[in-house]
Amino acid sequence: MEEEVPIYSDKVTSAIDEMCISELCRPDLDLTAHINKLFPTEQSLSQLDHVMQSIEQEIEDLDSELADLVEMHGQAGAEGETALLQAHAAMAELEQRIRLIKGKTQSSESNVHEMTKDIKQLDVAKRNLTASITTLHHLHLLLTGVNSLNSWIAARRYSDIASELPAVLNVLQLFDSYIHVEPVKNLTDKVQKLKSELSVQLAADLKHAFQAGALNQMAADMCKVAAVLGGKVEDEFRKWYIDQQLAEYHVLYSESEDVACFMGDWSNFSHGILCLY
């Protein structure tokens, strides 16, 4: 059975051609034709020993070259394995660095979240502190105003009272939501007490000033205070003043039927004017 000649790829064949130094290493070599070429005649057989030596030398060269190639292949395999191990080590280091960066990123996100939370808490604290400072400032103004009013009422300094009383009442309104707090409740009660005392004193002083005809700057200041107090103080003084102005007419015409309407309620001045007409 004829042995099949192995078929190599063009790349392998080209590599073999580069390695071969004679035609004996060609895979498609026809040995019979090659021998006939080396010994075309009987006389050429005398060169047999020389040809055999050349072939043996070529075999030794090929063996040496194969040994070198095997050694190189072993070195290349060892270097490749070393390079592969180094590549795995580099990949492991890279993976570790990625995990480290990821951990730092998560830590940074957590720090940012905590910082944001702290900033929000500080902002709330700032608003509360600002509100507390404002409230304390208002409380200071209220205390100062109440103490001043207490002394000014006794000294009848109505000009100062007219300028300070509206401010005290306005500031007091800011503490409506704190009325359940004992100090604020006490201040509120004290202001109401001062208003009651001032109303009684002011009514008496106004009547005295108008009866005496002392319509000076102090009387004008008392009228300003009465306007601030408003309500009952103004109504009672208005009624008293109208009664005083119409008292003489009441005495003169109390017996006349034509002006009998003056015997009614003298507190309604407009009604009295209509009756006069």
NUVOLUM-943508 format. One line per field, with one value per residue: x, y negated, z negated of N, C-alpha, C in turn; residue in three letters. Coordinates in Angstrom, 2 decimals, decimal comma. Atoms other than C-alpha are relative to their C-alpha. Example, Ala and Ser with C-alpha at 12.3 -4.5 7.8 and 13.67 -1.06 7.14 Angstrom:
// residues 2
n.xx	(0,89_-0,82)
n.yy	(1,19_1,19)
n.zz	(0,00_0,06)
ca.xx	(12,30_13,67)
ca.yy	(4,50_1,06)
ca.zz	(-7,80_-7,14)
c.xx	(0,90_-0,77)
c.yy	(-1,20_-1,09)
c.zz	(0,00_-0,73)
rest	(ala_ser)
END
This chain:
// residues 277
n.xx	(0,86_-0,84_0,16_0,51_-0,87_0,74_0,25_-0,17_0,49_-1,00_-0,82_-0,94_-0,92_-0,93_-0,93_-0,92_-0,91_-1,01_-0,88_-0,75_-1,23_-0,09_1,29_0,40_1,02_1,24_1,00_0,45_-1,21_0,01_-1,32_-0,58_-0,51_-1,13_-1,17_-0,44_-0,67_-1,31_-0,83_0,57_-0,74_-0,66_-1,25_0,27_0,17_-1,24_0,21_1,03_-0,42_0,06_1,42_0,51_-0,51_0,74_1,37_-0,11_-0,28_1,25_0,90_-0,48_0,39_1,45_0,24_-0,43_0,98_1,23_-0,26_0,09_1,41_0,70_-0,40_0,65_1,43_0,13_-0,18_1,17_1,10_-0,21_0,22_1,43_0,67_-0,32_0,78_1,40_0,13_-0,08_1,26_1,00_-0,30_0,38_1,46_0,44_-0,31_0,94_1,30_-0,07_0,06_1,37_0,81_-0,40_0,60_1,44_0,23_-0,18_1,14_1,14_-0,29_0,20_1,44_0,50_-0,46_0,80_1,33_-0,09_-0,24_1,27_0,86_-0,50_0,30_1,43_0,19_-0,55_0,91_1,14_-0,49_-0,18_1,32_0,52_-0,80_0,42_1,32_-0,17_-0,61_1,03_0,98_-0,63_-0,07_1,36_0,28_-0,75_0,73_1,24_-0,33_-0,43_1,17_0,90_-0,63_0,07_1,40_0,35_-0,51_0,55_1,40_-0,03_-0,49_0,90_-0,76_0,87_-0,68_-0,78_0,95_0,63_-0,94_-0,44_1,10_0,29_-1,06_0,17_1,17_-0,35_-0,91_0,75_0,75_-0,91_-0,11_1,29_-0,18_-0,77_0,78_-0,02_-1,25_0,30_-0,51_0,75_1,34_-0,14_-0,19_1,29_0,87_-0,53_0,36_1,44_0,17_-0,46_1,02_1,15_-0,40_-0,16_1,33_0,65_-0,75_0,14_1,36_0,07_-0,85_0,64_1,14_-0,53_-0,60_1,04_0,77_-0,82_-0,33_-1,45_-0,18_-1,40_-0,63_0,25_1,36_-0,09_-0,65_0,99_0,93_-0,71_0,03_1,39_0,21_-0,68_0,79_1,24_1,07_0,78_-0,56_0,48_1,46_0,42_-0,38_0,86_1,31_-0,14_-0,22_1,27_0,87_-0,46_0,31_1,46_0,60_0,66_1,24_0,90_0,56_0,82_1,19_0,59_1,42_0,67_0,45_-0,60_-1,32_0,14_-0,86_-1,27_0,13_-0,35_-1,39_-0,91_-1,25_0,04_-0,11_0,62_1,45_0,30_-0,08_1,23_1,12_-0,12_0,52)
n.yy	(1,19_1,21_0,97_1,30_1,15_1,01_1,30_1,10_1,30_0,84_0,65_-1,01_-0,32_1,12_-0,05_-1,13_0,41_0,90_-0,75_-1,03_0,40_-0,89_-0,46_-1,22_0,28_0,42_-1,04_-0,59_-0,47_-1,35_-0,55_-0,75_0,98_0,69_-0,93_-0,06_1,27_-0,03_-1,05_-0,23_-1,07_-0,94_0,61_0,98_-0,69_0,17_1,15_-0,37_0,33_1,47_0,41_-0,46_0,92_1,27_-0,19_-0,14_1,33_0,76_-0,52_0,55_1,43_0,08_-0,36_1,12_1,09_-0,43_0,14_1,43_0,41_-0,54_0,80_1,32_-0,17_-0,14_1,33_0,82_-0,45_0,51_1,45_0,22_-0,28_1,12_1,17_-0,25_0,22_1,44_0,59_-0,30_0,85_1,37_0,05_-0,03_1,31_0,95_-0,25_0,52_1,47_0,37_-0,14_1,08_1,24_-0,12_0,22_1,43_0,73_-0,20_0,75_1,43_0,23_0,00_1,24_1,10_-0,12_0,45_1,45_0,63_-0,11_0,95_1,36_0,23_0,18_1,32_1,00_0,04_0,62_1,44_0,64_0,02_0,96_1,34_0,24_0,19_1,32_0,99_-0,05_0,60_1,45_0,53_-0,08_1,10_1,23_0,00_0,24_1,40_0,86_-0,11_0,72_1,44_0,43_-0,01_1,24_1,18_0,18_0,67_1,37_0,63_0,40_-0,51_0,05_-1,25_-1,11_-0,05_-0,57_-1,33_-0,94_-0,80_-0,99_-1,07_-0,81_-0,75_-1,08_-0,96_-0,87_-1,03_-1,07_-0,66_-1,45_-0,39_0,43_-1,08_0,08_0,77_1,39_0,78_0,22_1,02_1,29_0,37_0,47_1,29_1,02_0,26_0,77_1,36_0,64_0,36_1,15_1,15_0,43_0,75_1,25_0,85_0,55_1,08_1,12_0,64_0,79_1,16_0,92_0,66_0,85_1,17_0,69_-0,10_-0,77_0,19_-1,17_-1,17_-0,46_-0,68_-1,31_-0,85_-0,44_-1,05_-1,22_-0,48_-0,62_-1,30_-0,91_-0,23_-0,71_0,57_1,29_1,01_0,11_0,67_1,40_0,66_0,19_1,03_1,30_0,43_0,40_1,29_1,04_0,18_0,13_1,30_-0,08_-0,85_0,80_1,08_-0,43_-1,22_0,20_0,30_-1,17_0,02_-0,64_-1,13_-1,12_0,06_-0,75_-1,40_-0,46_1,05_-0,59_-0,01_1,42_0,25_0,06_1,30_1,04_-0,10_0,54_1,46_0,52)
n.zz	(0,00_-0,15_1,11_-0,44_0,25_0,78_-0,65_0,94_-0,47_-0,67_1,00_0,52_-1,10_-0,14_1,13_-0,23_-1,07_0,55_0,88_-0,74_-0,71_-1,17_-0,47_0,70_1,01_-0,63_0,23_-1,26_-0,71_-0,63_0,34_-1,16_-0,96_0,61_-0,05_-1,41_-0,30_0,64_-0,63_-1,33_-0,68_0,90_0,44_1,06_1,27_0,77_0,88_0,97_1,36_0,17_0,08_1,29_1,02_-0,11_0,53_1,45_0,55_-0,10_1,04_1,27_0,05_0,24_1,41_0,84_-0,15_0,68_1,44_0,33_-0,08_1,17_1,16_-0,13_0,28_1,45_0,59_-0,35_0,84_1,35_-0,03_-0,18_1,27_0,90_-0,44_0,34_1,43_0,22_-0,47_1,02_1,16_-0,35_0,00_1,39_0,58_-0,59_0,62_1,37_-0,09_-0,36_1,21_0,90_-0,53_0,23_1,43_0,28_-0,58_0,90_1,23_-0,32_-0,07_1,38_0,64_-0,55_0,59_1,39_-0,02_-0,36_1,18_0,99_-0,48_0,23_1,44_0,34_-0,54_0,93_1,23_-0,26_0,00_1,37_0,76_-0,44_0,58_1,44_0,22_-0,29_1,09_1,19_-0,25_0,21_1,44_0,63_-0,30_0,77_1,41_0,13_-0,20_1,16_1,12_-0,29_0,14_1,43_0,63_-0,69_0,41_1,30_-0,19_-0,96_-1,19_-1,06_-1,30_-0,11_-0,01_-1,32_-0,97_0,42_0,18_-1,21_-0,23_0,98_-0,38_-1,22_0,37_0,81_-0,91_-0,52_0,99_0,18_-0,03_1,18_1,16_0,99_0,74_1,20_-0,04_-1,00_0,58_1,04_-0,69_-0,61_1,09_0,48_-0,99_0,15_1,23_-0,30_-0,85_0,85_0,83_-0,89_-0,47_1,09_0,21_-1,20_-0,03_0,97_-0,44_-1,15_0,48_0,70_-0,97_-0,80_0,89_0,32_-1,25_-0,23_-1,24_-0,40_-0,61_0,85_-0,32_-1,30_0,23_0,67_-1,05_-0,76_0,80_-0,03_-1,31_0,02_0,83_-0,74_0,68_1,09_0,41_-0,95_0,06_1,23_-0,03_-0,99_0,64_1,02_-0,65_-0,60_1,11_0,49_-0,97_-0,10_1,33_0,10_-0,75_0,76_1,09_-0,55_-0,74_0,57_0,20_-1,27_-0,74_-1,35_0,04_0,93_-0,40_0,73_1,22_-0,28_0,20_-0,45_-0,50_-1,47_-0,36_-1,30_0,21_0,63_-1,02_-0,82_0,79_0,01_-1,26)
ca.xx	(0,00_1,48_2,08_0,10_2,11_1,07_-0,41_0,71_-0,65_1,10_2,32_3,87_5,36_6,88_8,38_9,84_11,34_13,04_14,47_15,66_19,20_18,69_15,96_15,85_13,57_10,94_7,67_6,87_10,34_10,48_13,28_13,73_14,12_16,45_18,67_18,77_19,76_22,59_23,81_22,93_25,59_27,36_30,60_28,89_28,39_32,01_30,76_28,40_30,48_30,76_27,02_26,30_28,58_26,80_23,40_24,53_25,91_22,62_20,73_22,97_22,32_18,58_18,72_20,63_18,19_15,23_16,83_17,23_13,62_12,41_14,44_13,13_9,61_10,12_11,45_8,58_6,12_7,68_7,72_4,12_3,08_4,92_3,27_-0,11_0,46_1,51_-1,62_-3,80_-2,01_-2,52_-6,20_-6,58_-4,86_-7,06_-10,16_-9,00_-8,44_-11,90_-13,45_-11,44_-12,61_-16,19_-15,92_-14,54_-17,35_-19,97_-18,22_-18,20_-21,91_-22,55_-20,45_-22,31_-25,62_-24,49_-23,20_-26,50_-28,36_-26,13_-26,61_-30,39_-30,21_-27,99_-30,41_-33,32_-31,23_-30,38_-34,06_-34,99_-32,12_-33,13_-36,74_-35,59_-33,40_-36,26_-38,69_-36,23_-35,75_-39,53_-39,76_-37,06_-38,96_-42,16_-40,57_-38,87_-42,11_-44,20_-41,72_-41,60_-45,40_-45,68_-43,49_-44,91_-48,51_-47,67_-45,85_-48,64_-46,16_-48,86_-46,61_-44,30_-47,26_-48,85_-45,70_-44,88_-48,31_-49,02_-45,62_-46,25_-49,69_-48,32_-45,48_-47,89_-49,92_-46,83_-47,01_-50,59_-49,34_-47,23_-50,08_-49,85_-46,30_-46,43_-44,08_-45,93_-49,29_-48,07_-46,88_-50,22_-52,11_-49,80_-50,43_-54,20_-53,91_-51,89_-54,50_-57,27_-55,36_-54,50_-58,11_-59,41_-56,66_-56,96_-60,72_-60,35_-57,49_-59,36_-62,47_-60,42_-58,54_-61,70_-63,55_-60,66_-60,29_-56,65_-56,57_-52,80_-50,27_-50,82_-54,52_-53,67_-51,35_-54,14_-56,46_-53,82_-53,66_-57,46_-57,42_-54,92_-57,01_-60,19_-63,39_-64,95_-62,56_-63,47_-67,17_-67,46_-65,48_-67,52_-70,75_-69,45_-68,32_-71,66_-73,53_-71,35_-71,95_-75,70_-76,19_-77,01_-79,62_-81,10_-81,51_-82,94_-85,43_-86,33_-89,79_-90,53_-92,59_-90,95_-87,63_-88,94_-86,78_-83,79_-85,16_-84,18_-80,80_-78,23_-75,50_-76,65_-75,39_-76,59_-80,11_-79,98_-78,89_-81,85_-84,24_-82,81_-83,66)
ca.yy	(0,00_-3,28_-5,72_-8,95_-12,09_-14,56_-17,83_-21,01_-24,52_-27,19_-28,89_-25,65_-24,84_-28,31_-27,92_-24,51_-25,95_-28,67_-26,11_-23,60_-23,82_-21,02_-19,38_-16,37_-18,12_-19,01_-17,15_-16,56_-15,20_-12,23_-10,15_-7,93_-10,93_-12,57_-9,45_-9,18_-12,82_-12,23_-9,05_-9,32_-6,78_-3,80_-5,77_-8,35_-5,66_-6,23_-9,43_-7,45_-7,87_-11,59_-11,91_-9,81_-12,05_-15,12_-13,64_-12,62_-16,12_-17,58_-15,27_-16,38_-20,00_-19,39_-17,59_-20,50_-23,00_-20,93_-20,81_-24,57_-24,98_-22,66_-24,59_-27,88_-26,51_-25,48_-28,93_-30,55_-28,34_-29,30_-32,97_-32,69_-31,09_-33,79_-36,47_-34,80_-34,76_-38,40_-39,22_-37,46_-39,34_-42,63_-41,82_-40,96_-44,23_-46,15_-44,50_-45,36_-48,98_-49,09_-47,77_-50,33_-53,17_-51,89_-51,77_-55,31_-56,46_-54,91_-56,42_-59,82_-59,50_-58,62_-61,59_-63,92_-62,58_-63,14_-66,62_-67,47_-66,20_-68,27_-71,36_-70,94_-70,56_-73,64_-75,55_-74,59_-75,50_-78,86_-79,60_-78,61_-80,67_-83,67_-83,29_-82,98_-86,09_-88,02_-86,86_-87,79_-91,21_-91,73_-90,56_-93,05_-95,83_-94,79_-94,70_-98,06_-99,58_-98,25_-99,58_-102,95_-103,16_-102,31_-105,26_-107,65_-107,02_-107,99_-111,11_-111,89_-112,10_-111,72_-112,73_-109,79_-107,51_-108,43_-107,38_-104,27_-102,74_-101,79_-100,07_-98,10_-96,98_-95,98_-93,96_-92,36_-91,00_-89,08_-87,01_-85,82_-82,31_-82,33_-83,31_-79,90_-80,75_-82,08_-85,12_-86,22_-85,78_-87,88_-90,62_-90,56_-90,91_-93,76_-95,61_-95,21_-96,52_-99,52_-100,21_-100,16_-102,49_-104,77_-104,84_-105,96_-108,54_-109,83_-110,26_-112,36_-114,44_-115,06_-116,23_-118,52_-119,99_-120,70_-122,06_-124,39_-125,37_-124,30_-123,13_-123,08_-120,57_-118,28_-118,13_-117,24_-114,47_-113,15_-113,05_-111,00_-108,54_-108,31_-107,53_-104,73_-103,26_-103,71_-101,86_-102,71_-105,59_-107,49_-106,72_-107,82_-111,00_-111,83_-111,34_-113,45_-116,24_-116,32_-116,40_-119,30_-121,24_-120,68_-121,03_-124,74_-124,05_-121,36_-123,80_-126,57_-124,49_-121,69_-123,31_-123,87_-121,34_-122,47_-121,10_-118,17_-115,83_-117,16_-115,25_-111,99_-110,33_-113,14_-110,67_-110,77_-114,16_-113,83_-113,13_-116,22_-118,34_-117,07_-117,96_-121,49_-121,93)
ca.zz	(0,00_1,08_-1,82_-1,52_-1,25_-3,99_-2,77_-4,55_-4,38_-2,36_-5,55_-6,88_-3,50_-3,28_-6,77_-5,84_-2,67_-4,68_-7,12_-4,50_-3,25_-0,68_1,28_-1,08_-3,56_-1,01_-1,81_1,87_2,71_5,16_3,65_6,75_9,01_6,52_6,28_10,07_10,15_7,67_9,45_13,12_14,14_12,67_12,51_10,23_7,60_6,62_4,96_2,72_-0,43_0,08_0,66_-2,46_-4,53_-3,19_-4,01_-7,53_-8,09_-6,92_-9,30_-12,19_-11,25_-11,15_-14,52_-16,02_-14,58_-15,86_-19,32_-19,25_-18,16_-20,94_-23,48_-22,14_-22,27_-25,89_-26,76_-24,88_-26,78_-30,10_-29,15_-27,96_-31,23_-33,14_-31,03_-31,59_-35,35_-35,22_-33,20_-35,79_-38,58_-36,73_-36,22_-39,90_-40,88_-38,45_-39,87_-43,38_-42,34_-40,75_-43,96_-45,94_-43,66_-43,89_-47,67_-47,76_-45,46_-47,72_-50,73_-48,99_-48,23_-51,85_-53,00_-50,64_-51,97_-55,55_-54,69_-53,02_-56,06_-58,34_-56,16_-56,34_-60,11_-60,35_-58,14_-60,41_-63,43_-61,82_-61,17_-64,71_-66,12_-64,01_-65,15_-68,76_-68,50_-66,88_-69,59_-72,35_-70,72_-70,63_-74,25_-75,22_-73,44_-75,18_-78,63_-78,07_-76,77_-79,67_-82,23_-80,47_-80,29_-83,96_-84,91_-82,27_-83,33_-86,87_-85,61_-83,09_-80,20_-77,54_-74,65_-75,35_-76,03_-72,68_-70,81_-72,87_-73,49_-69,81_-69,57_-72,77_-71,58_-68,17_-69,70_-72,15_-69,21_-68,05_-71,24_-70,76_-69,97_-73,18_-75,51_-77,22_-78,34_-81,88_-81,46_-78,31_-80,05_-82,98_-80,59_-78,76_-82,05_-83,09_-79,80_-80,23_-83,77_-82,56_-79,88_-82,51_-84,81_-81,90_-80,71_-84,11_-84,58_-81,01_-81,23_-84,37_-82,92_-79,66_-81,46_-83,67_-80,68_-78,69_-81,71_-82,49_-78,82_-78,87_-75,24_-74,93_-73,60_-76,57_-75,78_-72,18_-73,42_-75,66_-72,63_-70,75_-73,63_-73,69_-69,95_-70,57_-73,38_-71,36_-72,27_-75,62_-76,38_-73,21_-73,46_-77,09_-76,52_-73,41_-75,35_-78,23_-75,87_-74,04_-77,35_-78,47_-75,26_-75,32_-79,06_-78,76_-76,10_-78,28_-81,14_-78,94_-77,00_-79,38_-79,98_-76,28_-74,36_-71,09_-72,24_-74,21_-72,20_-74,16_-77,12_-75,40_-75,12_-75,00_-74,04_-70,41_-69,25_-65,68_-66,89_-69,05_-66,10_-64,06_-66,88_-67,01_-63,35)
c.xx	(0,89_-0,31_-0,44_0,95_-0,80_-0,10_0,06_-0,55_1,12_0,93_1,03_1,04_1,03_1,03_1,01_1,02_1,09_1,01_0,91_1,24_0,24_-1,39_-0,51_-1,11_-1,29_-1,04_-0,45_1,17_-0,23_1,38_0,65_0,61_1,22_1,25_0,54_0,73_1,39_0,94_-0,58_0,68_0,63_1,29_-0,24_-0,20_1,25_-0,10_-0,99_0,38_-0,08_-1,43_-0,57_0,48_-0,76_-1,40_0,02_0,26_-1,28_-0,99_0,41_-0,39_-1,49_-0,34_0,36_-1,01_-1,30_0,16_-0,10_-1,46_-0,80_0,34_-0,65_-1,49_-0,25_0,15_-1,22_-1,20_0,12_-0,24_-1,49_-0,78_0,25_-0,81_-1,47_-0,24_0,05_-1,29_-1,11_0,21_-0,41_-1,51_-0,55_0,24_-0,96_-1,39_-0,04_-0,08_-1,40_-0,91_0,31_-0,62_-1,51_-0,33_0,16_-1,16_-1,22_0,21_-0,20_-1,47_-0,61_0,40_-0,80_-1,40_0,00_0,21_-1,28_-0,96_0,41_-0,31_-1,47_-0,28_0,51_-0,91_-1,23_0,40_0,18_-1,34_-0,57_0,75_-0,39_-1,36_0,10_0,57_-1,04_-1,03_0,56_0,11_-1,37_-0,36_0,72_-0,71_-1,27_0,25_0,41_-1,18_-0,95_0,57_-0,06_-1,42_-0,40_0,46_-0,61_-1,45_-0,05_0,43_-0,86_0,76_-0,73_0,63_0,80_-0,93_-0,63_0,90_0,38_-1,12_-0,34_1,06_-0,14_-1,16_0,28_0,92_-0,73_-0,79_0,87_0,12_-1,33_0,14_0,79_-0,76_-0,02_1,29_-0,20_0,56_-0,77_-1,40_0,04_0,18_-1,31_-0,96_0,46_-0,35_-1,48_-0,28_0,44_-1,01_-1,21_0,32_0,11_-1,35_-0,70_0,68_-0,19_-1,37_-0,11_0,81_-0,60_-1,17_0,48_0,56_-1,06_-0,87_0,75_0,36_1,48_0,27_1,38_0,55_-0,24_-1,38_-0,01_0,64_-0,97_-1,02_0,63_-0,03_-1,39_-0,30_0,67_-0,80_-1,33_-1,11_-0,72_0,50_-0,51_-1,50_-0,46_0,38_-0,86_-1,38_0,07_0,13_-1,31_-0,97_0,39_-0,38_-1,49_-0,67_-0,76_-1,32_-1,02_-0,67_-0,97_-1,32_-0,66_-1,49_-0,77_-0,37_0,64_1,34_-0,03_0,89_1,34_-0,04_0,40_1,46_0,96_1,30_0,05_-0,01_-0,69_-1,51_-0,41_0,04_-1,24_-1,19_0,06_-0,58_-1,49)
c.yy	(-1,24_-0,98_-1,34_-1,10_-1,03_-1,33_-1,08_-1,29_-0,81_-0,65_0,96_0,35_-1,09_0,01_1,13_-0,36_-0,91_0,75_0,97_-0,58_0,89_0,45_1,20_-0,25_-0,49_1,10_0,69_0,57_1,43_0,60_0,72_-0,97_-0,70_0,89_0,10_-1,28_-0,03_0,99_0,33_1,17_0,90_-0,61_-0,98_0,65_-0,09_-1,16_0,32_-0,39_-1,51_-0,48_0,40_-0,92_-1,33_0,13_0,11_-1,36_-0,87_0,45_-0,56_-1,48_-0,17_0,37_-1,13_-1,15_0,35_-0,13_-1,46_-0,47_0,51_-0,80_-1,38_0,10_0,15_-1,34_-0,89_0,40_-0,51_-1,50_-0,32_0,24_-1,11_-1,25_0,17_-0,23_-1,50_-0,70_0,24_-0,87_-1,45_-0,16_0,00_-1,36_-1,06_0,15_-0,54_-1,53_-0,48_0,09_-1,12_-1,32_0,01_-0,24_-1,47_-0,82_0,13_-0,77_-1,50_-0,33_-0,04_-1,27_-1,20_0,01_-0,51_-1,51_-0,75_0,02_-1,00_-1,44_-0,33_-0,23_-1,36_-1,12_-0,15_-0,67_-1,51_-0,72_-0,08_-1,02_-1,43_-0,36_-0,26_-1,38_-1,10_-0,07_-0,64_-1,52_-0,65_0,01_-1,11_-1,33_-0,10_-0,31_-1,46_-0,95_0,02_-0,77_-1,51_-0,52_-0,10_-1,28_-1,24_-0,24_-0,73_-1,45_-0,78_-0,59_0,54_-0,05_1,29_1,21_0,16_0,64_1,44_1,03_0,79_1,08_1,18_0,91_0,83_1,18_1,07_0,97_1,13_1,19_0,70_1,52_0,51_-0,32_1,06_-0,01_-0,98_-1,43_-0,88_-0,31_-1,09_-1,39_-0,49_-0,56_-1,37_-1,12_-0,35_-0,83_-1,45_-0,75_-0,43_-1,21_-1,26_-0,52_-0,84_-1,35_-0,96_-0,63_-1,18_-1,21_-0,72_-0,89_-1,27_-1,02_-0,74_-0,90_-1,28_-0,81_0,04_0,89_-0,28_1,29_1,26_0,56_0,73_1,38_0,97_0,52_1,10_1,33_0,60_0,69_1,37_1,01_0,34_0,55_-0,82_-1,38_-1,10_-0,22_-0,76_-1,48_-0,78_-0,27_-1,11_-1,38_-0,53_-0,45_-1,36_-1,13_-0,29_-0,19_-1,32_-0,01_0,85_-0,79_-1,05_0,50_1,24_-0,14_-0,20_1,28_0,06_0,71_1,18_1,17_-0,04_0,76_1,46_0,30_-1,02_0,58_0,01_-1,43_-0,30_-0,07_-1,31_-1,13_0,00_-0,57_-1,51_-0,59_0,30)
c.zz	(0,00_-1,12_0,54_-0,40_-0,78_0,73_-1,07_0,59_0,62_-1,01_-0,56_1,05_0,17_-1,12_0,18_1,06_-0,53_-0,88_0,77_0,67_1,22_0,37_-0,77_-1,02_0,60_-0,16_1,29_0,82_0,54_-0,18_1,17_0,99_-0,56_0,02_1,41_0,38_-0,59_0,69_1,38_0,73_-1,03_-0,54_-1,15_-1,35_-0,85_-0,98_-1,13_-1,42_-0,28_-0,15_-1,35_-1,13_0,02_-0,59_-1,52_-0,66_0,00_-1,06_-1,36_-0,14_-0,31_-1,45_-0,94_0,07_-0,69_-1,52_-0,44_0,00_-1,20_-1,24_0,01_-0,32_-1,49_-0,71_0,27_-0,84_-1,42_-0,08_0,15_-1,28_-1,01_0,36_-0,35_-1,49_-0,33_0,43_-1,01_-1,24_0,27_0,00_-1,42_-0,68_0,52_-0,61_-1,42_-0,01_0,33_-1,23_-0,99_0,43_-0,23_-1,46_-0,38_0,54_-0,90_-1,30_0,23_0,07_-1,39_-0,73_0,49_-0,59_-1,43_-0,07_0,33_-1,17_-1,07_0,40_-0,22_-1,47_-0,45_0,49_-0,89_-1,31_0,16_-0,01_-1,40_-0,85_0,36_-0,59_-1,49_-0,31_0,24_-1,13_-1,26_0,15_-0,23_-1,49_-0,76_0,23_-0,83_-1,47_-0,22_0,13_-1,18_-1,20_0,21_-0,18_-1,46_-0,68_0,65_-0,39_-1,33_0,13_0,99_1,21_1,23_1,38_0,23_0,06_1,38_1,05_-0,34_-0,06_1,27_0,26_-0,95_0,39_1,24_-0,33_-0,79_0,88_0,56_-0,95_-0,26_-0,05_-1,21_-1,29_-1,09_-0,82_-1,16_0,03_0,99_-0,52_-1,06_0,63_0,61_-1,06_-0,50_0,97_-0,11_-1,25_0,21_0,86_-0,83_-0,86_0,84_0,45_-1,07_-0,20_1,16_0,07_-0,96_0,46_1,20_-0,45_-0,70_0,98_0,78_-0,87_-0,33_1,24_0,32_1,21_0,58_0,61_-0,82_0,26_1,34_-0,15_-0,67_1,02_0,86_-0,76_0,00_1,32_0,06_-0,82_0,66_-0,86_-1,05_-0,40_0,92_-0,12_-1,24_0,00_1,00_-0,60_-1,05_0,64_0,60_-1,09_-0,55_0,94_0,06_-1,35_-0,13_0,73_-0,75_-1,12_0,54_0,56_-0,58_-0,21_1,28_0,70_1,37_0,03_-0,95_0,35_-0,69_-1,30_0,19_-0,29_0,57_0,52_1,51_0,48_1,32_-0,12_-0,64_0,99_0,87_-0,74_-0,04_1,28_0,11)
rest	(met_glu_glu_glu_val_pro_ile_tyr_ser_asp_lys_val_thr_ser_ala_ile_asp_glu_met_cys_ile_ser_glu_leu_cys_arg_pro_asp_leu_asp_leu_thr_ala_his_ile_asn_lys_leu_phe_pro_thr_glu_gln_ser_leu_ser_gln_leu_asp_his_val_met_gln_ser_ile_glu_gln_glu_ile_glu_asp_leu_asp_ser_glu_leu_ala_asp_leu_val_glu_met_his_gly_gln_ala_gly_ala_glu_gly_glu_thr_ala_leu_leu_gln_ala_his_ala_ala_met_ala_glu_leu_glu_gln_arg_ile_arg_leu_ile_lys_gly_lys_thr_gln_ser_ser_glu_ser_asn_val_his_glu_met_thr_lys_asp_ile_lys_gln_leu_asp_val_ala_lys_arg_asn_leu_thr_ala_ser_ile_thr_thr_leu_his_his_leu_his_leu_leu_leu_thr_gly_val_asn_ser_leu_asn_ser_trp_ile_ala_ala_arg_arg_tyr_ser_asp_ile_ala_ser_glu_leu_pro_ala_val_leu_asn_val_leu_gln_leu_phe_asp_ser_tyr_ile_his_val_glu_pro_val_lys_asn_leu_thr_asp_lys_val_gln_lys_leu_lys_ser_glu_leu_ser_val_gln_leu_ala_ala_asp_leu_lys_his_ala_phe_gln_ala_gly_ala_leu_asn_gln_met_ala_ala_asp_met_cys_lys_val_ala_ala_val_leu_gly_gly_lys_val_glu_asp_glu_phe_arg_lys_trp_tyr_ile_asp_gln_gln_leu_ala_glu_tyr_his_val_leu_tyr_ser_glu_ser_glu_asp_val_ala_cys_phe_met_gly_asp_trp_ser_asn_phe_ser_his_gly_ile_leu_cys_leu_tyr)
END
